[in-house]
Amino acid sequence: MKKRFIAILLILISVSSFIFAEDPWWVGKKISSFEINGTVAVSQSELNDILYPYKAKNASNSVVSEMAYKLSAVEGVASVSTSAKSSAETGD
């Protein structure tokens, strides 16, 4: 009985922490610009063409994943790393 209670308690804690987990601060914010670093094998304009449709969209985990997937599919792109900056950090 005690083990069953502990198992139920652990499940409830796990579920509640998942339900009340907050999104990152950037979720729902408009994408205003992109910063691309380390592009030696791929032209900047090719990458900008891929990213342009996402400008002014609301950021979400799925949008960022989709952008990273499309960039990683480009021949010559070795890795994709994403980060977000607030307008205060970028000066926009």
Secondary structure, DSSP 4 states (H G I P E B T S, - for coil): -HHHHHHHHHHHHHHHHHHTPPPPTTTTSBP--------SSS-HHHHHHHHGGGTTSBP-HHHHHHHHHHHHTSTT----------HHHHT-
